[in-house]
Amino acid sequence: MIMTRYGTTFGNHTLPAETDKSLNLVDFEIHPHLDHEQFPENSLDNIQKLAATIPVPSYAIDDQPAIKVTDDNIEVVSEGHWKLFTP
């Protein structure tokens, strides 16, 4: 899932940074399925390393949180586990 203008990887499919194939809706990255048993590559350590290469804030979220954006306000609505990485 990519909603920003930056690339991502998913199932051996890679979008390069500054891709024109993203939705370009917000200026942050979302890394879903944090620590999910079916996605072992989505460990907190791996996402932290990936987030360090992206020049915008990155939210690592498990399957419980939602990210609410109202104007310039970003709010994580959650009963799950999440972490914000800033560049």
Helices and strands as residue ranges (DSSP letters): E 9-10, E 13-14, E 29-31, G 40-42, H 44-51, E 58-61, E 66-70, E 73-77, E 82-85
